Amino acid sequence: MAETSLAMHPPLAILPVTDAALWEAARALRHRVFVEEQACPPEEEWDAYDWPTDQGRTCRHLLGFEGERPAAVCRWRPVEAAGETWAKLERFAVAPEARGHGYGRAMVEAALADARREGHTRFMLYAQDHLRGFYGTWGFQASGDVFWDVGIPHVKMTLEG
């Protein structure tokens, strides 16, 4: 891990995914949590935003390390909604053995900070419904009805500021 960490939440170091090795680690963690643990169909987990930068990737992945072990991952990307640009936070996952240490919270804070550094002031996410209180601690508010995505109830949440 020669890169400069975006955030430190002892003992989690959060880095931007900038090379093939970090991407493979992020991909493996997402596969483990979403495909294996939550039974998300692989074709639903991976999308065009996940392609490497030189192939048109339009999102930013962050990877949290506990020591040398990948422990948490997320991504964010700019989206257009109602004529405005929002940063959409997505794909938050923490390895099962790393849960309970505040790593999910650290990843949300790192994603918000990273998107703010890029000039974003409006944020959205599609939260698994049981996590709406978690995201509410940052001021995210539910908007609209609960909807089902890959067999899991979700709710759209937004934050301005």
N, CA, C and O of each residue as an XYZ file, in Angstrom:
644
protein
N       0.829     -1.177      0.000
C       0.000      0.000      0.000
C       0.877      1.245      0.000
O       1.045      1.889      1.035
N       1.418      1.574     -1.123
C       2.317      2.706     -1.227
C       1.575      4.030     -1.356
O       2.169      5.091     -1.159
N       0.276      3.985     -1.687
C      -0.472      5.210     -1.896
C      -0.814      5.882     -0.579
O      -0.776      5.268      0.488
N      -1.150      7.164     -0.685
C      -1.565      7.910      0.489
C      -3.001      7.556      0.805
O      -3.852      7.549     -0.084
N      -3.280      7.260      2.069
C      -4.612      6.906      2.508
C      -5.528      8.119      2.447
O      -5.112      9.229      2.778
N      -6.789      7.913      2.020
C      -7.785      8.977      2.030
C      -8.279      9.244      3.435
O      -8.634     10.374      3.769
N      -8.304      8.217      4.253
C      -8.810      8.375      5.617
C      -8.232      7.275      6.488
O      -7.925      6.182      6.011
N      -8.089      7.573      7.755
C      -7.637      6.572      8.715
C      -8.676      6.440      9.809
O      -9.011      7.415     10.482
N      -9.168      5.273      9.977
C     -10.066      4.922     11.065
C      -9.451      3.683     11.684
O      -9.757      2.562     11.279
N      -8.587      3.885     12.661
C      -7.792      2.766     13.166
C      -8.652      1.543     13.393
O      -9.706      1.619     14.025
N      -8.210      0.444     12.887
C      -7.031      0.260     12.035
C      -7.364      0.206     10.548
O      -6.704     -0.526      9.811
N      -8.373      0.961     10.074
C      -8.769      0.924      8.664
C      -8.114      2.061      7.884
O      -8.266      3.230      8.236
N      -7.389      1.715      6.830
C      -6.818      2.698      5.904
C      -7.623      2.613      4.613
O      -7.762      1.532      4.043
N      -8.153      3.738      4.149
C      -9.024      3.760      2.978
C      -8.278      4.394      1.813
O      -7.793      5.523      1.897
N      -8.201      3.638      0.725
C      -7.470      4.071     -0.470
C      -8.392      4.137     -1.670
O      -9.356      3.376     -1.752
N      -8.109      5.046     -2.611
C      -8.818      4.989     -3.891
C      -8.305      3.789     -4.683
O      -7.120      3.460     -4.623
N      -9.187      3.149     -5.412
C      -8.792      2.017     -6.250
C      -8.224      2.595     -7.547
O      -8.954      3.143     -8.374
N      -6.904      2.461     -7.704
C      -6.226      3.098     -8.829
C      -5.433      2.144     -9.711
O      -4.860      2.568    -10.714
N      -5.391      0.863     -9.355
C      -4.636     -0.074    -10.187
C      -5.327     -1.433    -10.192
O      -6.300     -1.654     -9.471
N      -4.809     -2.332    -11.015
C      -5.429     -3.634    -11.207
C      -5.451     -4.465     -9.920
O      -6.432     -5.161     -9.658
N      -4.402     -4.403     -9.127
C      -4.362     -5.197     -7.885
C      -5.417     -4.719     -6.895
O      -6.097     -5.536     -6.275
N      -5.559     -3.414     -6.740
C      -6.592     -2.891     -5.837
C      -7.986     -3.201     -6.374
O      -8.898     -3.509     -5.605
N      -8.150     -3.119     -7.700
C      -9.446     -3.446     -8.296
C      -9.805     -4.912     -8.051
O     -10.953     -5.215     -7.725
N      -8.864     -5.806     -8.200
C      -9.153     -7.228     -7.965
C      -9.528     -7.472     -6.503
O     -10.402     -8.290     -6.216
N      -8.879     -6.776     -5.588
C      -9.224     -6.911     -4.168
C     -10.622     -6.364     -3.902
O     -11.393     -6.979     -3.165
N     -10.959     -5.224     -4.489
C     -12.297     -4.651     -4.329
C     -13.347     -5.569     -4.931
O     -14.399     -5.800     -4.336
N     -13.055     -6.085     -6.100
C     -13.992     -6.986     -6.801
C     -14.221     -8.265     -5.990
O     -15.354     -8.730     -5.869
N     -13.163     -8.823     -5.446
C     -13.294    -10.057     -4.653
C     -14.146     -9.823     -3.412
O     -14.955    -10.676     -3.046
N     -13.973     -8.688     -2.770
C     -14.765     -8.392     -1.573
C     -16.226     -8.177     -1.924
O     -17.106     -8.680     -1.226
N     -16.500     -7.447     -2.983
C     -17.893     -7.264     -3.415
C     -18.518     -8.596     -3.775
O     -19.670     -8.853     -3.427
N     -17.775     -9.451     -4.470
C     -18.298    -10.767     -4.841
C     -18.655    -11.572     -3.579
O     -19.716    -12.188     -3.489
N     -17.749    -11.543     -2.634
C     -17.962    -12.311     -1.399
C     -19.221    -11.849     -0.663
O     -20.027    -12.675     -0.236
N     -19.390    -10.543     -0.516
C     -20.524    -10.028      0.255
C     -21.825    -10.075     -0.542
O     -22.830    -10.595     -0.057
N     -21.813     -9.539     -1.754
C     -23.072     -9.426     -2.488
C     -23.487    -10.717     -3.186
O     -24.644    -11.124     -3.085
N     -22.571    -11.363     -3.885
C     -22.927    -12.559     -4.654
C     -23.031    -13.779     -3.742
O     -24.035    -14.490     -3.771
N     -22.005    -14.025     -2.937
C     -22.013    -15.218     -2.094
C     -22.928    -15.072     -0.876
O     -23.785    -15.923     -0.642
N     -22.753    -14.017     -0.113
C     -23.499    -13.873      1.140
C     -24.950    -13.449      0.924
O     -25.852    -14.019      1.538
N     -25.191    -12.455      0.059
C     -26.535    -11.919     -0.120
C     -27.253    -12.509     -1.329
O     -28.382    -12.118     -1.628
N     -26.614    -13.441     -2.025
C     -27.203    -14.160     -3.163
C     -27.642    -13.236     -4.301
O     -28.631    -13.507     -4.982
N     -26.905    -12.150     -4.498
C     -27.164    -11.262     -5.627
C     -26.661    -11.948     -6.892
O     -25.522    -12.414     -6.916
N     -27.476    -12.024     -7.942
C     -26.981    -12.631     -9.182
C     -25.767    -11.836     -9.706
O     -25.803    -10.607     -9.743
N     -24.706    -12.533    -10.105
C     -23.507    -11.829    -10.579
C     -23.796    -10.817    -11.678
O     -23.185     -9.750    -11.715
N     -24.720    -11.144    -12.571
C     -25.032    -10.213    -13.664
C     -25.709     -8.937    -13.166
O     -25.752     -7.938    -13.884
N     -26.237     -8.963    -11.941
C     -26.824     -7.766    -11.336
C     -25.780     -6.968    -10.546
O     -25.941     -5.764    -10.351
N     -24.731     -7.623    -10.101
C     -23.720     -6.939     -9.286
C     -22.781     -6.093    -10.132
O     -22.408     -4.994     -9.721
N     -22.397     -6.574    -11.286
C     -21.403     -5.881    -12.105
C     -22.098     -5.112    -13.203
O     -23.011     -5.633    -13.844
N     -21.680     -3.876    -13.431
C     -22.293     -3.060    -14.465
C     -21.233     -2.265    -15.222
O     -20.038     -2.385    -14.953
N     -21.682     -1.467    -16.153
C     -20.763     -0.716    -17.013
C     -19.902      0.269    -16.230
O     -18.835      0.659    -16.702
N     -20.343      0.677    -15.047
C     -19.567      1.636    -14.258
C     -18.337      0.990    -13.623
O     -17.464      1.697    -13.118
N     -18.256     -0.321    -13.640
C     -17.141     -1.031    -13.033
C     -15.959     -1.243    -13.966
O     -14.931     -1.765    -13.532
N     -16.068     -0.862    -15.218
C     -14.964     -1.076    -16.148
C     -13.771     -0.227    -15.759
O     -13.944      0.844    -15.178
N     -12.561     -0.681    -16.066
C     -11.366      0.123    -15.782
C     -11.448      1.492    -16.461
O     -12.134      1.653    -17.470
N     -10.752      2.458    -15.905
C     -10.792      3.835    -16.393
C     -10.525      3.916    -17.890
O     -11.204      4.657    -18.601
N      -9.550      3.166    -18.369
C      -9.214      3.253    -19.793
C     -10.307      2.659    -20.678
O     -10.245      2.782    -21.901
N     -11.300      2.023    -20.078
C     -12.429      1.480    -20.835
C     -13.716      2.253    -20.513
O     -14.810      1.764    -20.793
N     -13.602      3.425    -19.942
C     -14.752      4.279    -19.741
C     -15.397      4.226    -18.371
O     -16.542      4.652    -18.224
N     -14.704      3.719    -17.361
C     -15.284      3.678    -16.021
C     -15.680      5.089    -15.604
O     -14.944      6.048    -15.835
N     -16.840      5.199    -14.993
C     -17.330      6.516    -14.596
C     -17.616      6.587    -13.100
O     -18.386      7.439    -12.658
N     -17.011      5.712    -12.327
C     -17.202      5.788    -10.882
C     -15.856      5.679    -10.177
O     -14.833      5.361    -10.783
N     -15.890      5.950     -8.893
C     -14.676      5.906     -8.075
C     -14.894      4.871     -6.982
O     -15.845      4.963     -6.205
N     -14.017      3.900     -6.932
C     -14.056      2.873     -5.892
C     -13.091      3.236     -4.772
O     -12.011      3.775     -5.016
N     -13.493      2.933     -3.543
C     -12.641      3.099     -2.366
C     -12.532      1.740     -1.694
O     -13.501      0.984     -1.637
N     -11.350      1.439     -1.190
C     -11.100      0.144     -0.564
C     -10.457      0.373      0.794
O      -9.445      1.066      0.899
N     -11.045     -0.209      1.832
C     -10.520     -0.077      3.183
C      -9.725     -1.305      3.577
O     -10.174     -2.435      3.385
N      -8.542     -1.079      4.130
C      -7.663     -2.168      4.556
C      -7.551     -2.195      6.069
O      -7.363     -1.165      6.717
N      -7.670     -3.382      6.612
C      -7.383     -3.662      8.011
C      -6.024     -4.355      7.988
O      -5.934     -5.552      7.715
N      -4.976     -3.598      8.274
C      -3.631     -4.128      8.052
C      -3.426     -4.300      6.562
O      -3.586     -3.347      5.799
N      -3.073     -5.503      6.136
C      -2.888     -5.790      4.711
C      -4.122     -6.424      4.079
O      -4.130     -6.697      2.879
N      -5.166     -6.660      4.875
C      -6.349     -7.383      4.400
C      -7.458     -6.420      3.982
O      -7.846     -5.559      4.772
N      -7.985     -6.547      2.742
C      -9.144     -5.752      2.342
C     -10.321     -6.076      3.259
O     -10.672     -7.242      3.438
N     -10.928     -5.039      3.840
C     -12.001     -5.252      4.811
C     -13.307     -4.563      4.430
O     -14.370     -4.978      4.891
N     -13.256     -3.520      3.601
C     -14.462     -2.781      3.243
C     -14.274     -2.134      1.879
O     -13.155     -1.825      1.468
N     -15.384     -1.936      1.189
C     -15.338     -1.384     -0.160
C     -16.602     -0.561     -0.404
O     -17.642     -0.800      0.211
N     -16.496      0.405     -1.308
C     -17.663      1.135     -1.791
C     -17.286      1.821     -3.100
O     -16.130      1.805     -3.524
N     -18.283      2.417     -3.718
C     -18.023      3.240     -4.887
C     -18.999      4.408     -4.870
O     -20.028      4.371     -4.196
N     -18.655      5.445     -5.625
C     -19.577      6.543     -5.857
C     -19.372      7.018     -7.282
O     -18.317      6.818     -7.883
N     -20.428      7.664     -7.813
C     -20.353      8.161     -9.187
C     -21.307      9.330     -9.366
O     -22.330      9.412     -8.686
N     -20.975     10.232    -10.276
C     -21.902     11.327    -10.563
C     -23.078     10.818    -11.396
O     -22.896     10.017    -12.313
N     -24.281     11.288    -11.072
C     -25.486     10.953    -11.832
C     -26.304     12.225    -12.017
O     -26.206     13.166    -11.230
N     -27.099     12.233    -13.058
C     -28.007     13.355    -13.308
C     -29.397     12.951    -12.839
O     -29.885     11.869    -13.165
N     -30.031     13.839    -12.064
C     -31.401     13.611    -11.598
C     -32.090     14.956    -11.493
O     -31.573     15.879    -10.863
N     -33.246     15.068    -12.103
C     -34.037     16.299    -12.080
C     -33.207     17.507    -12.516
O     -33.336     18.592    -11.949
N     -32.357     17.315    -13.520
C     -31.567     18.408    -14.061
C     -30.390     18.834    -13.205
O     -29.775     19.867    -13.470
N     -30.066     18.053    -12.180
C     -28.947     18.387    -11.299
C     -27.989     17.202    -11.215
O     -28.376     16.057    -11.448
N     -26.739     17.495    -10.879
C     -25.752     16.434    -10.710
C     -25.681     16.052     -9.241
O     -25.556     16.909     -8.367
N     -25.761     14.774     -8.986
C     -25.680     14.208     -7.641
C     -24.520     13.219     -7.606
O     -24.134     12.672     -8.639
N     -23.977     12.995     -6.439
C     -23.023     11.901     -6.239
C     -23.836     10.738     -5.682
O     -24.436     10.847     -4.612
N     -23.853      9.637     -6.407
C     -24.598      8.452     -5.965
C     -23.621      7.496     -5.298
O     -22.682      7.013     -5.929
N     -23.849      7.226     -4.020
C     -23.011      6.318     -3.242
C     -23.581      4.915     -3.372
O     -24.789      4.712     -3.251
N     -22.692      3.934     -3.623
C     -23.164      2.587     -3.942
C     -22.212      1.512     -3.435
O     -21.065      1.781     -3.080
N     -22.721      0.300     -3.416
C     -21.944     -0.928     -3.232
C     -21.103     -0.936     -1.951
O     -19.949     -1.366     -1.964
N     -21.683     -0.461     -0.856
C     -20.985     -0.528      0.428
C     -20.984     -1.967      0.916
O     -22.038     -2.599      0.988
N     -19.817     -2.486      1.250
C     -19.709     -3.854      1.750
C     -18.558     -3.944      2.739
O     -17.495     -3.358      2.536
N     -18.788     -4.686      3.808
C     -17.753     -4.950      4.810
C     -17.642     -6.470      4.942
O     -18.650     -7.169      5.053
N     -16.416     -6.966      4.930
C     -16.180     -8.409      5.077
C     -16.807     -8.885      6.392
O     -16.731     -8.177      7.396
N     -17.424    -10.067      6.403
C     -18.083    -10.552      7.623
C     -17.198    -10.518      8.862
O     -17.661    -10.135      9.936
N     -15.945    -10.909      8.735
C     -15.052    -10.956      9.897
C     -14.589     -9.569     10.341
O     -13.972     -9.432     11.398
N     -14.884     -8.538      9.542
C     -14.460     -7.177      9.875
C     -15.613     -6.312     10.376
O     -15.427     -5.126     10.649
N     -16.795     -6.896     10.496
C     -17.958     -6.116     10.931
C     -17.898     -5.825     12.426
O     -17.257     -6.537     13.199
N     -18.586     -4.756     12.800
C     -18.650     -4.386     14.198
C     -17.529     -3.477     14.656
O     -17.392     -3.215     15.851
N     -16.717     -2.988     13.713
C     -15.590     -2.115     14.048
C     -15.775     -0.691     13.537
O     -14.855      0.121     13.628
N     -16.950     -0.381     13.001
C     -17.197      0.960     12.477
C     -16.694      1.172     11.062
O     -16.613      2.312     10.605
N     -16.351      0.093     10.350
C     -15.800      0.236      9.010
C     -16.835      0.718      7.998
O     -16.500      1.472      7.085
N     -18.091      0.290      8.150
C     -19.139      0.790      7.264
C     -19.275      2.292      7.405
O     -19.370      3.008      6.409
N     -19.284      2.766      8.624
C     -19.347      4.201      8.907
C     -18.142      4.920      8.299
O     -18.291      5.988      7.705
N     -16.958      4.342      8.445
C     -15.749      4.943      7.887
C     -15.838      5.048      6.367
O     -15.400      6.041      5.786
N     -16.401      4.034      5.724
C     -16.502      4.054      4.271
C     -17.498      5.113      3.799
O     -17.253      5.787      2.799
N     -18.622      5.266      4.509
C     -19.583      6.315      4.134
C     -18.918      7.683      4.273
O     -19.035      8.524      3.381
N     -18.230      7.905      5.375
C     -17.561      9.187      5.589
C     -16.501      9.446      4.518
O     -16.367     10.570      4.035
N     -15.751      8.414      4.147
C     -14.720      8.570      3.121
C     -15.342      8.856      1.757
O     -14.830      9.693      1.014
N     -16.438      8.174      1.414
C     -17.103      8.408      0.128
C     -17.669      9.825      0.067
O     -17.517     10.507     -0.946
N     -18.317     10.271      1.135
C     -18.843     11.642      1.172
C     -17.713     12.660      1.037
O     -17.825     13.616      0.270
N     -16.638     12.459      1.773
C     -15.507     13.393      1.720
C     -14.873     13.410      0.332
O     -14.525     14.474     -0.180
N     -14.721     12.236     -0.276
C     -14.119     12.141     -1.603
C     -14.987     12.856     -2.629
O     -14.477     13.608     -3.460
N     -16.305     12.624     -2.577
C     -17.218     13.278     -3.518
C     -17.258     14.792     -3.278
O     -17.341     15.570     -4.228
N     -17.200     15.202     -2.026
C     -17.171     16.647     -1.732
C     -15.902     17.293     -2.292
O     -15.946     18.416     -2.793
N     -14.774     16.583     -2.207
C     -13.529     17.111     -2.783
C     -13.660     17.321     -4.293
O     -12.983     18.171     -4.872
N     -14.527     16.545     -4.914
C     -14.767     16.685     -6.359
C     -15.852     17.722     -6.653
O     -16.238     17.903     -7.807
N     -16.343     18.401     -5.618
C     -17.294     19.492     -5.802
C     -18.759     19.142     -5.614
O     -19.623     19.992     -5.829
N     -19.057     17.921     -5.222
C     -20.462     17.521     -5.060
C     -21.036     18.013     -3.737
O     -20.365     17.994     -2.704
N     -22.288     18.451     -3.790
C     -23.005     18.884     -2.588
C     -24.345     18.179     -2.438
O     -25.035     18.359     -1.435
N     -24.710     17.384     -3.423
C     -25.952     16.604     -3.378
C     -25.581     15.131     -3.497
O     -24.781     14.734     -4.344
N     -26.190     14.328     -2.615
C     -25.838     12.908     -2.545
C     -27.112     12.067     -2.536
O     -28.138     12.473     -1.990
N     -27.026     10.907     -3.141
C     -28.130      9.955     -3.089
C     -27.563      8.555     -2.950
O     -26.407      8.290     -3.280
N     -28.404      7.679     -2.457
C     -28.066      6.262     -2.405
C     -29.346      5.464     -2.351
O     -30.397      5.981     -1.972
N     -29.258      4.210     -2.728
C     -30.363      3.269     -2.597
C     -29.979      2.333     -1.468
O     -29.221      1.382     -1.660
N     -30.511      2.614     -0.288
C     -30.153      1.855      0.914
C     -31.007      0.609      1.043
O     -32.201      0.623      0.744
N     -30.377     -0.477      1.495
C     -31.198     -1.600      1.916
C     -32.076     -1.062      3.044
O     -31.588     -0.378      3.944
N     -33.363     -1.369      2.994
C     -34.331     -0.720      3.883
C     -33.959     -0.830      5.362
O     -34.208      0.100      6.128
N     -33.374     -1.940      5.766
C     -33.031     -2.091      7.187
C     -31.881     -1.166      7.604
O     -31.580     -1.055      8.793
N     -31.229     -0.495      6.626
C     -30.114      0.406      6.928
C     -30.489      1.884      6.843
O     -29.611      2.744      6.918
N     -31.772      2.193      6.688
C     -32.152      3.607      6.543
C     -31.771      4.409      7.777
O     -31.390      5.571      7.637
N     -31.855      3.849      8.972
C     -31.448      4.557     10.190
C     -29.958      4.813     10.213
O     -29.511      5.871     10.657
N     -29.182      3.847      9.736
C     -27.725      4.003      9.655
C     -27.376      5.218      8.794
O     -26.621      6.090      9.226
N     -27.922      5.276      7.580
C     -27.632      6.402      6.690
C     -28.264      7.694      7.195
O     -27.772      8.782      6.896
N     -29.335      7.583      7.947
C     -29.967      8.757      8.524
C     -29.067      9.501      9.489
O     -29.269     10.692      9.724
N     -28.069      8.819     10.060
C     -27.175      9.501     11.006
C     -26.341     10.588     10.324
O     -25.803     11.460     11.005
N     -26.225     10.553      9.011
C     -25.543     11.616      8.255
C     -26.537     12.656      7.748
O     -26.137     13.654      7.148
N     -27.815     12.433      7.981
C     -28.839     13.339      7.484
C     -29.523     12.878      6.213
O     -30.381     13.589      5.689
N     -29.164     11.689      5.693
C     -29.878     11.162      4.533
C     -31.340     10.973      4.905
O     -31.654     10.496      5.995
N     -32.236     11.350      3.991
C     -33.666     11.204      4.216
C     -34.265     10.332      3.132
O     -33.928     10.458      1.954
N     -35.160      9.444      3.545
C     -35.839      8.563      2.593
C     -36.730      9.400      1.687
O     -37.362     10.362      2.123
N     -36.765      9.015      0.427
C     -37.619      9.694     -0.534
C     -38.257      8.631     -1.412
O     -37.563      7.887     -2.105
N     -39.571      8.565     -1.380
C     -40.276      7.568     -2.177
C     -40.545      6.293     -1.399
O     -40.216      6.168     -0.219
N     -41.148      5.366     -2.097
C     -41.559      4.097     -1.501
C     -40.415      3.088     -1.510
O     -39.444      3.227     -2.254
N     -40.554      2.086     -0.678
C     -39.615      0.959     -0.676
C     -39.772      0.222     -2.008
O     -40.888      0.023     -2.489
N     -38.650     -0.176     -2.593
C     -38.661     -0.949     -3.828
C     -37.750     -2.157     -3.654
O     -36.885     -2.178     -2.779
N     -37.954     -3.153     -4.493
C     -37.166     -4.388     -4.404
C     -36.095     -4.383     -5.466
O     -36.363     -4.105     -6.635
N     -34.882     -4.692     -5.057
C     -33.751     -4.823     -5.969
C     -33.033     -6.106     -5.602
O     -32.628     -6.285     -4.453
N     -32.873     -6.997     -6.561
C     -32.284     -8.326     -6.376
C     -32.844     -9.033     -5.142
O     -32.109     -9.676     -4.394
N     -34.151     -8.904     -4.944
C     -34.824     -9.614     -3.861
C     -34.675     -8.996     -2.486
O     -35.050     -9.617     -1.491
N     -34.132     -7.779     -2.405
C     -33.895     -7.108     -1.126
C     -34.621     -5.768     -1.147
O     -34.473     -5.011     -2.107
N     -35.415     -5.450     -0.096
C     -36.087     -4.147     -0.076
C     -35.082     -3.007      0.098
O     -34.189     -3.061      0.944
N     -35.259     -1.973     -0.730
C     -34.391     -0.795     -0.724
C     -35.260      0.463     -0.637
O     -36.465      0.421     -0.885
N     -34.631      1.565     -0.285
C     -35.277      2.863     -0.292
C     -34.277      3.897     -0.807
O     -33.098      3.866     -0.454
N     -34.761      4.809     -1.642
C     -33.902      5.904     -2.119
C     -33.756      6.898     -0.974
O     -34.731      7.233     -0.301
N     -32.531      7.365     -0.760
C     -32.260      8.354      0.279
C     -31.411      9.464     -0.329
O     -30.564      9.208     -1.185
N     -31.642     10.697      0.117
C     -30.901     11.842     -0.394
C     -30.369     12.707      0.744
O     -30.889     12.704      1.860
N     -29.329     13.433      0.423
C     -28.684     14.356      1.366
C     -28.186     15.547      0.573
O     -27.552     15.380     -0.468
N     -28.464     16.742      1.051
C     -27.940     17.952      0.415
C     -27.082     18.690      1.412
O     -27.475     18.907      2.558
N     -25.892     19.077      0.953
C     -25.005     19.838      1.822
C     -23.689     19.171      2.072
O     -22.849     19.712      2.791
